[in-house]
Amino acid sequence: MSEFETILYDERDKVAIVTLNRPDVYNAFNDKMLEELSGVWRSLRTNDDVNAVVLTAAGDKAFCTGIDRAGVPEEIPGKYLTGTSNPYMMDDPGEDLGPKQCDLWKPVVAAVNGMACGGAFYMLAEADIIICSDNASFFDPHVTYGMAAVFEPVMMLQKMPFSEVMRMSLMGSHERISAKRALEIGLVTEVVAQDGSSDNLTDAAFSIAQKIASQPPLAVQATLRSIWLGQELSRLQGISVSPTLLASGNTIESLAEGQKVFADKVRIDPKYR
């Protein structure tokens, strides 16, 4: 891949590590980051060297604080608030930030260090697993600054209970969800002690992604698609499309690879949490 201005990119052991790299502005996204992120997500669809992704951010102050308002004109910016002169049609500035919007269905493990707020939820809502450092916090400041919170809370209803999304969205900047509370409500699956460095968090995310990436990719991706569909569809609708996903995920190659693990009695030492 070419060099980037706003992100860092690396590949190791079938895992891509994507790092938001604008720590001086708390990793807020601008047009360039949006362009580079969407390009990476789309390119990973056809990159057979990568089976899983870690998404993290540079620095220990923030994962992402949404759109970079310093780059928005002071006059009412139609591009960022309505998109067009017609309120029923708009180009949402964050629509290509997340992997699913870009049709990437390889597992994404998000590692949140520091603040994650506002537009950060475009990415977190489409991550498959989220872990965070013990200094992480989550909030949505839209209403505090006179903006309706719309896309972000709708998307986060896939990740958080209704009452928690409602409270976070209406409280604005007046309250933050701590790492401890995020674990309690199921927003994150693990809290990692920072101990003065974000390396622990990245290592933990990489360990998860590496284990996922070591398994037959089509079986993993079919499983991932099934779970997302199960969340979107009714139970009977989900069951009705399950045979198609089962057939696409249970390929001869995947089954042979899995059988080899079983037949060779490959020892796996599971992690308990």
Backbone as a ProteinNet text record, in pm:
[ID]
protein_1_A
[PRIMARY]
MSEFETILYDERDKVAIVTLNRPDVYNAFNDKMLEELSGVWRSLRTNDDVNAVVLTAAGDKAFCTGIDRAGVPEEIPGKYLTGTSNPYMMDDPGEDLGPKQCDLWKPVVAAVNGMACGGAFYMLAEADIIICSDNASFFDPHVTYGMAAVFEPVMMLQKMPFSEVMRMSLMGSHERISAKRALEIGLVTEVVAQDGSSDNLTDAAFSIAQKIASQPPLAVQATLRSIWLGQELSRLQGISVSPTLLASGNTIESLAEGQKVFADKVRIDPKYR
[TERTIARY]
83.5	0	87.3	32.1	106.7	115.5	195.7	209.1	81.2	52.6	-67.7	-31.9	-123.6	-105	-168.9	-280.8	-361	-372.5	-323.1	-327.9	-194.6	-172.2	-58.2	-111.5	-33	-79	35.5	3.3	103.2	31.3	105.5	51.9	147.3	90.6	170.2	82.6	131.9	64.5	-82.9	-111.3	-247.8	-337.5	-276.5	-352.3	-306.3	-401	-370.4	-391.4	-297.3	-309.3	-327.2	-444.9	-479.1	-483.2	-399.5	-387.5	-425.6	-528.1	-561.5	-444.5	-394.3	-267.2	-275.1	-366.1	-372.8	-382.3	-285.9	-297	-299.4	-243.8	-241.7	-381.6	-476.7	-616.5	-706.3	-652	-726.1	-784.5	-709.8	-747.4	-884.2	-921.7	-1043.5	-1025.8	-1134.6	-1121.3	-1150.7	-1075.8	-1098.9	-1125.6	-1138.7	-1167.6	-1059.2	-934	-823.9	-829.6	-856.9	-866.3	-982.2	-1093.6	-1208	-1172.2	-1101.9	-1059.1	-963.3	-867.8	-769.1	-828.5	-914.2	-976.5	-1065.5	-1150.3	-1239.3	-1158.4	-1046.1	-959.9	-899.4	-857.7	-800.9	-907.1	-1025.6	-1131.1	-1162.1	-1172.6	-1208.9	-1096	-972.8	-861	-845.9	-882.6	-869.5	-968.4	-1070.6	-1167	-1100.1	-1001.5	-936.8	-793.2	-754.5	-619.3	-622.1	-580.6	-586.3	-476.5	-387.4	-284.1	-335.7	-456.6	-514.2	-646.6	-658.3	-782.1	-855.1	-787.6	-848.8	-778.3	-842.9	-792.5	-796	-694.8	-695.5	-707.9	-803.1	-820	-790.7	-690.2	-653.8	-614.4	-554.2	-523.4	-393.6	-325.4	-199.2	-224.2	-129.7	-140.3	-228	-231.2	-310.8	-423.9	-443.9	-548.6	-684.9	-683.4	-810	-798.8	-903.6	-919.2	-963.2	-1071.7	-1119.8	-1225.8	-1223.4	-1321.8	-1416.9	-1434.5	-1529.9	-1468.7	-1551.8	-1506.4	-1415.1	-1316.2	-1223.8	-1292.2	-1349.4	-1425.6	-1337.1	-1207	-1116.5	-1109.5	-1144	-1138.6	-1271.2	-1371.6	-1504.7	-1521.4	-1569.7	-1587.9	-1679.3	-1661.1	-1741.1	-1886.5	-1908.5	-2047.4	-2112.4	-2244.7	-2313.4	-2269.5	-2198.2	-2141	-2238.9	-2306	-2404.2	-2349.2	-2223.9	-2163.5	-2166.8	-2148	-2136.1	-2267.3	-2363.8	-2487.6	-2605	-2617.8	-2728.6	-2681.4	-2562.8	-2509.1	-2554.8	-2681.9	-2734.7	-2834.3	-2892.3	-2994.6	-3126.3	-3137.7	-3258.5	-3236.9	-3311.3	-3286.5	-3316.5	-3385.3	-3416.9	-3308.4	-3207.7	-3095.4	-2966.4	-2877	-2752.2	-2640	-2519.3	-2399.1	-2343.4	-2363.5	-2316.7	-2164.8	-2099.6	-1953.1	-1883.1	-1952.3	-1886	-1923.9	-1994	-2053.6	-1951.4	-1830.1	-1730.5	-1624.4	-1647.7	-1547.9	-1543.8	-1658.5	-1666.3	-1642.9	-1594.3	-1563.3	-1685.9	-1798.7	-1916	-1975	-1973.4	-2021.4	-1939	-1814.4	-1725.1	-1721.4	-1817.7	-1834.9	-1717.1	-1652.7	-1547.7	-1608.9	-1603.5	-1662.5	-1557.7	-1436.5	-1334.2	-1341.1	-1316.6	-1332.1	-1242.9	-1301.5	-1229.3	-1233.9	-1116.1	-1104	-1063.1	-1148	-1117.7	-1057	-949.6	-881	-889.8	-969.6	-999.6	-913.7	-832	-750.1	-791.8	-825.7	-866.5	-1009.5	-1036.6	-1172.5	-1218.2	-1343.8	-1409.6	-1546	-1569.5	-1695.1	-1742.1	-1870.1	-1927.1	-1902.6	-1835	-1810.9	-1727	-1663.3	-1589.8	-1683.2	-1812.6	-1907	-1937.1	-1908.4	-1921.6	-1831.9	-1711.5	-1617.2	-1648.4	-1676.1	-1700.4	-1828.8	-1929.7	-2056.2	-2037.4	-1933.6	-1912.2	-1793	-1733.4	-1630.1	-1699.1	-1629.4	-1689.2	-1660	-1544.9	-1506.5	-1442.6	-1480.9	-1420.2	-1357.9	-1231.9	-1169	-1119.1	-1086.5	-1042.7	-941.3	-868.5	-777.2	-856.6	-796.6	-869.5	-888.9	-826.2	-848.7	-947.2	-1013.1	-1106	-1234	-1295.5	-1426	-1504.8	-1637.4	-1725.6	-1835.4	-1860.4	-1968	-2003.7	-2119.5	-2164	-2202.3	-2118.2	-2139.4	-2232.9	-2294.9	-2371.1	-2468.4	-2557.6	-2663.6	-2609.1	-2497.2	-2436.5	-2398.9	-2362.7	-2319.9	-2426.8	-2553	-2664.6	-2687.6	-2632.3	-2649.1	-2729.1	-2819	-2892.7	-2799.1	-2804.5	-2731.6	-2825.3	-2791.4	-2883.1	-2816.2	-2720.4	-2657.8	-2589.8	-2514.3	-2434.6	-2520.7	-2624.4	-2704.5	-2780.6	-2828.1	-2896.6	-2802.8	-2678.5	-2582	-2540.7	-2529.5	-2481.9	-2588	-2712.1	-2812.9	-2779.8	-2689.5	-2642.2	-2540.7	-2486.9	-2377.7	-2413	-2513.9	-2546.3	-2695.3	-2736.2	-2879.4	-2943.5	-3072	-3146.8	-3131.1	-3147.4	-3143.6	-3006.8	-2900.4	-2764.7	-2738.5	-2785.6	-2770.1	-2847.9	-2969.5	-3052.8	-2985.1	-2938.5	-2875.8	-2749.5	-2665.2	-2541.8	-2571.6	-2670.1	-2699.9	-2760.2	-2845.9	-2911.7	-2826	-2731.4	-2644.2	-2532.9	-2504.1	-2401.9	-2266.8	-2206.5	-2073.8	-2077.8	-2196.1	-2209.5	-2183.6	-2165.6	-2140.2	-2063.5	-1974.7	-1898.4	-1912	-1911.8	-1914.4	-1771	-1742.5	-1606.7	-1580.9	-1454.9	-1418.9	-1492.2	-1501.1	-1569.8	-1716.6	-1783.4	-1924.1	-1941	-1848.7	-1855.2	-1849.2	-1770	-1761.7	-1892	-1949.4	-2072.7	-2189.7	-2195.9	-2309.6	-2282.1	-2164	-2132.9	-2081.6	-2053.5	-1997	-1857.6	-1778.9	-1646.9	-1645.3	-1555.5	-1547	-1426.9	-1340.1	-1221.1	-1166.9	-1120.4	-1052.9	-908.3	-816.2	-673.9	-606	-530	-456.3	-353.6	-355.8	-267.8	-123.5	-104.2	29.3	125.9	76.3	162	192.7	138.4	166.8	45.6	22.2	-88.5	-48.5	78.6	124.7	47.3	14.1	-62	-194	-260.4	-389.7	-374	-278.3	-255.7	-217.1	-132.5	-92.1	-211.6	-300.4	-418.3	-510.1	-529.1	-613	-550.7	-418.7	-349.9	-360.5	-350	-360.4	-496.4	-602.9	-737.1	-745.5	-702.2	-710.6	-625	-508.3	-418.1	-480.5	-545.5	-610.2	-726.2	-803.2	-912.6	-856.7	-748.8	-691.1	-626.3	-594.6	-528.3	-625.1	-753.8	-855.5	-901.4	-964.4	-1007.8	-1093.1	-1050.5	-1113.9	-1259.6	-1296.2	-1435.2	-1529.3	-1484.4	-1566.7	-1585.7	-1477.9	-1485	-1577.5	-1561.3	-1639.8	-1787.6	-1817.3	-1957.4	-2020.7	-1943.8	-1992.3	-2020.6	-1926.8	-1942.1	-2067.4	-2085.3	-2202.9	-2331.3	-2329.6	-2448.6	-2488.9	-2390.1	-2419.9	-2474.1	-2414.6	-2465.6	-2607.2	-2631.3	-2765.4	-2865.7	-2822.5	-2910	-2951.1	-2864.6	-2897	-2992	-2982.7	-3063.1	-3201.1	-3208.6	-3330.8	-3408.7	-3531.7	-3606.5	-3546.7	-3583.9	-3528.9	-3558.6	-3683.8	-3719.9	-3650.9	-3636.6	-3564.5	-3418.7	-3357.6	-3219	-3200.8	-3292.1	-3283.5	-3302.4	-3386.4	-3414.3	-3292.8	-3204.5	-3085.7	-2963.6	-2977.8	-2864.3	-2807.4	-2892.5	-2834.1	-2738.5	-2769.1	-2680.9	-2545.6	-2547.5	-2421.8	-2345.9	-2418.6	-2354.1	-2282.7	-2347.8	-2288.2	-2165.8	-2172.2	-2059	-1941.5	-1969.6	-1862.6	-1801.9	-1881.5	-1832.6	-1778.7	-1670.4	-1610.1	-1527.7	-1497.5	-1416	-1280.1	-1223.7	-1091.7	-1095.7	-1199.9	-1211.8	-1229.6	-1315.4	-1339.4	-1214.1	-1138.3	-1014.7	-912.6	-904.5	-811.6	-852	-981.4	-1029.1	-1009.9	-1031.6	-1013.2	-868	-775.8	-632.9	-598.5	-655.8	-633.6	-683.1	-801.2	-859.5	-777.7	-745.2	-675	-534.6	-467.8	-330.1	-325.9	-445.3	-453.8	-372.4	-389.4	-320	-367.5	-273.9	-310.2	-331.5	-448.5	-480.5	-498.8	-421.4	-434.5	-526.3	-651.7	-745.3	-719.8	-751.9	-744.9	-879.8	-877.2	-999	-1018	-1140.7	-1168.1	-1298.4
-120.1	0	125.5	232.8	357.7	421	526.2	598.8	678	695.3	766.3	891.8	988.4	1111.5	1104.7	1035.3	1043.9	911.6	804.2	674.3	603.2	503.1	413.6	275.7	200.6	68.6	-30.8	-149	-254.9	-388.8	-491.9	-627.4	-723.7	-810	-912.9	-1034.8	-1151.8	-1277.8	-1276.2	-1236.9	-1235.8	-1129.6	-1035.1	-928.6	-793	-708.9	-569.9	-482.7	-393.5	-299.9	-159.8	-103.6	29.6	124.3	228.5	321.8	462.8	518	658.8	742.6	832.7	899	1050.8	1109.3	1255.3	1289.9	1244.5	1262.7	1408.1	1498.2	1639.8	1700.9	1637.3	1683.9	1570.9	1492.4	1382.8	1285.1	1265.2	1171.3	1200.4	1328.6	1369.9	1344	1310.2	1279.2	1400.9	1411	1511.8	1438.9	1515	1453.3	1353.4	1386.3	1299.2	1166	1170.9	1046	961.6	1026.1	953.7	883.6	955.7	898.9	781.1	798.1	692.9	570.7	593.1	480	400.1	469	396.8	320.6	379.4	310.5	183.5	190.6	72.6	-35.3	3.2	-97.3	-168.7	-92.1	-152.9	-239.9	-197.2	-276.7	-408.1	-409.2	-530.7	-639.5	-602.1	-703	-806.4	-762.6	-853	-886.1	-852.2	-881.8	-1015.1	-1121.3	-1255	-1279	-1182.5	-1193.5	-1148.8	-1094.9	-1043.4	-1112.5	-1171.1	-1237.3	-1164.1	-1069.7	-994	-859.4	-765.6	-627.7	-578.5	-504.1	-427.8	-280.3	-212.2	-67.5	1.5	87.3	158.5	301.7	372.9	514.4	552.1	650	697.6	783.8	778.3	857.5	789.3	846.5	786.8	877.8	990.2	1085	1051	1003.2	982.1	877.2	796.7	707.4	791	864.6	958	1046	1174.5	1268	1319.8	1240.9	1278.5	1364.7	1446.9	1529.1	1641.3	1675.5	1783.2	1916.8	1976	2099.5	2217.7	2206.3	2315.1	2329.2	2223.3	2228.6	2264.6	2294.1	2328	2479.8	2540.2	2685.4	2732.1	2856.1	2908.4	2931.3	2965	2979.6	2840.8	2838.2	2708.7	2623.1	2515.1	2435.5	2329.5	2357.6	2264.7	2125.8	2116.9	1986.4	1897.8	1958	1878.5	1867	1956	1951.9	1897.9	1935	1884.6	1816.3	1849.8	1783.4	1845.1	1879.9	1942.4	2049.3	2119.2	2218.6	2152.3	2023.4	1947.6	1862.2	1885.2	1811.6	1662.4	1620.8	1478.6	1401.9	1473	1408.4	1468.5	1383.5	1437.4	1337.4	1391	1309.1	1313.4	1207.7	1202.6	1200	1292.2	1299.9	1177.9	1097.8	982.9	850.5	853.6	729.7	625.2	665.1	567.9	538.8	582.5	559.5	414	350.1	214.8	107.4	-9.7	-117.4	-176.1	-187.3	-251	-163.9	-31.2	59.1	44	0	-19.3	-165.7	-243.6	-382.7	-472	-441.8	-530.5	-618.2	-749.7	-844.2	-936.1	-885	-953.3	-897.3	-980.3	-933.8	-815	-716.4	-596.8	-587.9	-582.9	-566.3	-422.2	-345.6	-205.6	-196.6	-120.5	-99.6	48.6	82.3	221.7	268.5	369.2	430.6	576.9	617.2	755.2	780.2	903.2	943.3	883.7	841.9	803.1	870.5	961.2	1036.3	1077.3	1111.4	1161.7	1068.1	1119.8	1044.8	919.2	901.7	777	657.2	680.9	570.2	514	589.3	531.9	408.4	418.4	307.5	200.6	242.1	145.2	66.7	130.7	61	-51.9	-42.1	-144.3	-234	-217.5	-311	-436.8	-549.1	-675.8	-705.5	-663.6	-678.3	-546.4	-495.4	-372.7	-402.6	-365.2	-366.6	-225	-195.7	-60	-60.2	49.3	69.3	119.3	112.3	153.9	304.7	380.3	525.2	566.3	470.7	501.4	565.1	648.2	705.4	724.4	715.4	721	823.6	912.3	1010	1068.2	1134.2	1194	1339.9	1434.4	1575.5	1652.8	1587.9	1660.2	1762.9	1718	1809.2	1927.8	1908.7	2018.3	2133.4	2101.4	2204	2231.9	2203.1	2242.9	2156.8	2035.6	1945.9	1823	1779.9	1657	1537.2	1446.6	1319.8	1221.4	1179.7	1095.9	965.8	978	857.4	774.8	842.8	770.4	688.2	747.3	665.5	553.7	579.3	472.6	354	383.5	276.4	208.4	285.9	229.1	145.3	150.4	61.3	-84.8	-108.1	-244.2	-288.3	-194.1	-224.4	-204.5	-123.3	-84.5	-95.7	-115.8	-115.9	19.1	15.5	136.1	246.3	212.3	313.7	379.7	303.3	359.4	451.5	412.9	499.6	628.7	616.9	734.8	829.1	775.7	860.4	926.3	849.2	905.6	1016.6	994.8	1092.2	1220.4	1208.5	1326.7	1402.4	1335.3	1401.1	1481.6	1453.9	1529.5	1524.4	1641	1649.4	1644.1	1633.7	1641.2	1508.1	1401	1271.8	1182.4	1100.1	1006.6	865	769.5	628.9	583.9	535	489.4	352.6	311.8	178.3	71.1	93	-3.1	-18	95.3	91.1	31.6	62.9	7.5	-144.7	-199.5	-344.6	-400.1	-329.1	-374.8	-383.5	-290.1	-287.5	-362.8	-421.7	-502	-426	-296.8	-220.1	-271.4	-302	-361.5	-499.4	-584.4	-719.8	-737.6	-634.5	-644.7	-505.6	-485.8	-362	-396.6	-327.4	-356	-245.2	-282.1	-183.2	-113.8	19	94.5	93.7	109.2	107.1	203.4	321	423.6	407	304	281.9	220	258.2	199.6	67.9	27.7	-96.5	-216.4	-216.7	-328.7	-348.3	-238.5	-244.6	-298.3	-244.8	-290.4	-436.8	-477.6	-618.5	-708.7	-664.7	-744.9	-757.3	-646.8	-650.2	-737.7	-726	-806.7	-955.3	-989.4	-1128.8	-1187.2	-1109.7	-1155.2	-1172.8	-1070	-1073.6	-1186.1	-1208.5	-1312	-1451.5	-1475.9	-1606	-1624.8	-1519.3	-1527.4	-1552.4	-1480.7	-1489.7	-1624.4	-1699.9	-1829.4	-1938.5	-1909.3	-2008.9	-1993.2	-2097.5	-2089.8	-1964.9	-1876.3	-1744.5	-1747.8	-1837.2	-1838.5	-1883.1	-1975.7	-2017.4	-1901.1	-1825.5	-1709.3	-1603.2	-1573.6	-1465.8	-1501.7	-1628.1	-1670.3	-1660.7	-1695.1	-1683.4	-1537.3	-1449.3	-1305.6	-1251.9	-1286.5	-1240	-1290.5	-1415.2	-1473.8	-1397.2	-1360.9	-1291	-1150.8	-1080.8	-947.9	-957.8	-1057.2	-1073.7	-1107.6	-1191.4	-1228.1	-1109.2	-1008.1	-886.1	-797	-801.5	-713.6	-772.8	-904.9	-969.5	-1029.7	-1068.1	-1143.9	-1284.1	-1357.6	-1491.7	-1581.8	-1581.5	-1668.2	-1625.1	-1493.2	-1445.4	-1489.9	-1478.8	-1520.8	-1668.2	-1748.7	-1893.2	-1925.7	-1849.5	-1878.4	-1856.7	-1761.3	-1738.2	-1814.7	-1881.2	-1952.4	-2062.4	-2141.6	-2245.7	-2191.7	-2073.1	-2013.3	-1978.1	-1918.5	-1883.3	-2008.1	-2110.9	-2235.8	-2298.4	-2296	-2354.9	-2276.7	-2143.6	-2062.4	-2067.5	-2092.6	-2096.8	-2233.7	-2338.5	-2475.1	-2529.5	-2470.8	-2517.6	-2643.6	-2716.8	-2837.7	-2803.5	-2690.6	-2650.6	-2616.9	-2541.8	-2505.2	-2628	-2718.6	-2839.6	-2925.9	-2932.4	-3010.6	-2949.7	-2817.3	-2749.6	-2773.2	-2765.2	-2789.9	-2933.6	-3027.4	-3168.8	-3199.8	-3129.3	-3150.9	-3109.5	-2997.5	-2954.4	-3061.1	-3117.5	-3220	-3349.3	-3394.2	-3522.5	-3517.8	-3403.5	-3390.7	-3362.7	-3354.4	-3326.2	-3202.5	-3097.7	-2972.2	-2917	-2891.8	-2845.9	-2693.7	-2652.8	-2510.2	-2479.4	-2387.2	-2344.2	-2221.6	-2240.8	-2127.5	-2026.9	-1902.5	-1795.5	-1789.3	-1776.9	-1762.6	-1615.1	-1566.9	-1427.8	-1419.2
0	0	0	-51.9	-58.4	80	89	214.2	243.6	371.8	412.2	490.2	491.5	567.4	705.1	717	840	915	857.1	923.6	906.2	989.3	974.3	939.3	860.9	817.5	825.6	879.8	890.4	877.6	836.5	828.3	897.4	983.6	1050.6	1076.3	1038.1	1070.7	1032.6	909.6	855.7	920.2	991.6	1057.8	1004.7	965.6	929.6	1053.3	1078.9	1191	1132.2	1152.8	1102	1221.3	1216.4	1328.8	1284.4	1347.1	1322.3	1372.1	1287.9	1321	1308.8	1387.2	1399.5	1548.4	1627.6	1773.6	1817.2	1735.9	1772.5	1773.7	1702.7	1705.1	1757.7	1848.7	1912.5	1810.6	1701.7	1595.5	1534.5	1535.8	1466.5	1317.1	1250.3	1107.5	1020.9	912.7	810.2	678.3	570.9	441.5	401.1	432.2	392	467.5	598.3	674.2	623.2	593.2	541.2	410.1	325.3	197.2	217.5	309.5	329.6	399.3	497.6	566.6	472	397	306	201.6	158.6	63.7	121.8	248	314.2	331.3	381.2	399.9	268.5	162.1	33.7	-21.7	-2.5	-54.5	21.2	150.5	230.8	188.5	114.8	68.8	-20.5	-97.1	-193.3	-154.3	-32	15.4	89.7	22.5	81.6	183.8	200.6	304.5	440.6	444.1	568.5	596.6	715.6	757.2	869.4	934	1043.1	1054.3	1124.6	1131.2	1275.2	1312.8	1438.8	1401.3	1462.6	1443.4	1575.2	1575.3	1697.4	1661.7	1756	1733.3	1802.5	1745.8	1801.5	1924.8	2019.3	2141	2244.3	2363.6	2471.4	2518.3	2446.3	2486.9	2425.4	2299.7	2231	2122	2110.8	1995.6	1875.6	1893	1790.2	1853.5	1819.7	1875	1767.5	1663.3	1559.1	1451.3	1390.3	1278.9	1327.9	1248.6	1282.7	1255.4	1359.4	1342.5	1306	1331.4	1294.1	1142.8	1071.7	926.3	863.2	947	895.6	897.4	789.4	786.5	898.5	945.6	1055	1013.3	884.7	841.9	841.6	845.7	852.9	734.6	760.3	651	601.4	490.4	437.4	415.8	377.1	349.8	472.4	591.5	712.6	790.1	764	840.9	760.8	635.4	555.4	428.3	381.3	263.5	133.6	122.9	2.4	46	-51.1	-18.8	18.1	-3.1	25.9	150.2	259.4	383.6	373.3	266.5	251	175.2	132.3	64.2	119.8	166.6	219.6	203.7	193.2	194.2	335.1	409.4	547.1	548.5	618.6	614	671.7	752.8	812.3	751.2	637.4	588.8	542.7	509.9	465.8	571.2	695.2	799.9	846	847.3	902	798.4	840.9	746.3	677.6	747.3	687.1	577.3	597.5	492.5	365.7	383	268.4	224.1	273.1	232.5	269.8	382.2	434.3	542.5	523.4	617.3	676.4	690.3	768.5	911	1012.6	1150.7	1184	1251	1293.1	1445.8	1507	1651.9	1678.5	1744.2	1775.4	1914.2	1925.6	2053.5	2087.3	2187.7	2220.8	2337.1	2311.2	2415.3	2429.9	2551.8	2572.8	2528.2	2482.6	2447.7	2314.6	2312.3	2187.2	2189.9	2098.5	2104.8	1966.2	1957.8	1833.3	1716.6	1615.3	1492.8	1509.5	1624.2	1649.4	1641.6	1670.4	1674.3	1536.2	1430.1	1296.5	1283.4	1339.6	1332.3	1435.9	1559.5	1666	1641.7	1583.9	1557.6	1457.7	1373.1	1271.6	1302.8	1419.9	1464.9	1516.3	1508.5	1551.5	1698.2	1744.8	1885.1	1927.1	2044.8	2096.8	2232.1	2248.7	2380.3	2407.3	2531	2561.1	2674.3	2686.8	2798.3	2917.9	3034.7	3155.1	3163.2	3073	3071	2962.1	2899.8	2790.8	2844.8	2761.7	2794.6	2666.1	2678.5	2562.7	2590	2493.9	2508.8	2372.9	2366.6	2240.5	2265.8	2225.2	2260.2	2167.5	2070.6	1969	2026.3	2115.8	2160.3	2239.1	2306.7	2381.9	2289.7	2166.7	2071.1	1966.6	2001.9	1916.7	1794.8	1795.2	1681.2	1724.4	1640	1669.1	1652.7	1748.8	1737	1669.2	1548.7	1471	1426	1336.9	1282.3	1391.3	1476.2	1576.1	1672.4	1736.7	1827.4	1758	1635.4	1562.1	1541.4	1504.7	1481.3	1611.8	1719.4	1845.7	1916.6	1869.8	1926	1897.9	1804.3	1778.4	1882.8	1958.9	2051.3	2198.7	2226	2363.3	2388.2	2512.6	2545.4	2513.3	2479.1	2443.1	2547.5	2673.9	2779.3	2789.8	2762.8	2769.2	2651.1	2532.7	2414.9	2435.6	2487.8	2511.7	2610.9	2721.8	2823.5	2769	2701.5	2647.4	2547	2460.7	2355	2410.5	2513	2567.2	2668.3	2731.2	2829.1	2762.2	2636.2	2566.3	2634.8	2652.7	2714.4	2866.7	2925.1	3070.3	3141.5	3064.2	3127.3	3030.6	3087	3004.6	3059.2	2969.9	3009.4	3031.3	3150.2	3183.1	3122.3	3125	3077.4	3157.6	3287.7	3374.9	3336.2	3314	3276.8	3136	3045.6	2909.9	2912.5	3003.2	3017.6	3075.3	3171.4	3235.7	3137.4	3043.3	2950.2	2821.1	2809.8	2692.8	2572.9	2589.8	2478.8	2445.1	2546.7	2526.2	2591	2545.5	2600.8	2693	2699.1	2783.8	2812.5	2934.8	2972.3	3004.9	2938.5	2952	3032.4	3132.7	3211.9	3123.3	3125.6	3037.2	3088	3218.2	3278.8	3210.6	3175.5	3117	2970.8	2906.3	2764.8	2697.9	2571.9	2496.4	2430.6	2446.7	2385.2	2437	2566.8	2623.7	2550.5	2522.2	2455	2312.8	2239.3	2102.2	2099.4	2192.4	2199.7	2226.7	2316	2347.7	2226.4	2154.6	2034.3	1927.3	1911.6	1811.2	1844.4	1972.9	2014.1	1975.7	1996.7	1958	1806.9	1733.4	1587.3	1528.6	1586.3	1536	1550.1	1662.3	1683.3	1585.6	1565.8	1468.5	1328.4	1294	1160.1	1132.4	1237.4	1218.7	1173.5	1176.5	1143.9	998.5	939.6	799.8	774.9	684.8	671.2	626.8	536	490.8	601.7	684.5	798.6	895.8	917.9	1007	949	819.9	758.9	747.2	719.3	714.7	853	956.4	1093.9	1128	1089	1114.7	1045.7	918.2	844.4	909.1	956	1018.1	1143.6	1224.1	1349.1	1321.5	1225.3	1189.8	1132.4	1047.2	991.7	1100.5	1195.5	1305.8	1390	1393.3	1467.4	1389.5	1257.6	1173	1141.8	1125.1	1079.5	1195.8	1168.6	1267.9	1278	1380.3	1399.3	1279	1231.5	1119.4	990.1	970.5	852	856.9	975.7	990.2	963	1013.6	991.2	843	774.6	633.4	543.4	579.9	496.9	548.7	662.8	721.7	632.4	560.8	474.7	368.8	315.3	214.5	275.1	393.1	459.9	503.3	543.7	583	464.1	348.9	229.3	182.5	194.6	148.1	244.1	372.5	471.7	490.3	469.2	486.5	355.1	306.3	182.9	209	101.8	115.2	175.2	132.5	181.4	329.8	371.8	512.4	600.5	556.5	634.5	643.2	533.6	534.9	630.6	630.7	721.9	866.9	894.3	1028.7	1071.9	979.4	1010.9	1043.5	975.3	1001.7	1144.9	1191.4	1329.6	1426.3	1393.6	1480.5	1475.2	1354.2	1338.1	1394.8	1379.8	1429.4	1578.5	1639.7	1783.2	1822.1	1739.9	1766.9	1901.3	1989.7	2124	2122.8	2166.9	2178.8	2326.8	2376.6	2516.7	2520.5	2555.3	2550.7	2661.6	2630.5	2731.3	2802.7	2934	3011.9	3048.7	3042	3079.1	3154.9
[MASK]
+++++++++++++++++++++++++++++++++++++++++++++++++++++++++++++++++++++++++++++++++++++++++++++++++++++++++++++++++++++++++++++++++++++++++++++++++++++++++++++++++++++++++++++++++++++++++++++++++++++++++++++++++++++++++++++++++++++++++++++++++++++++++++++++++++++++++++++++++

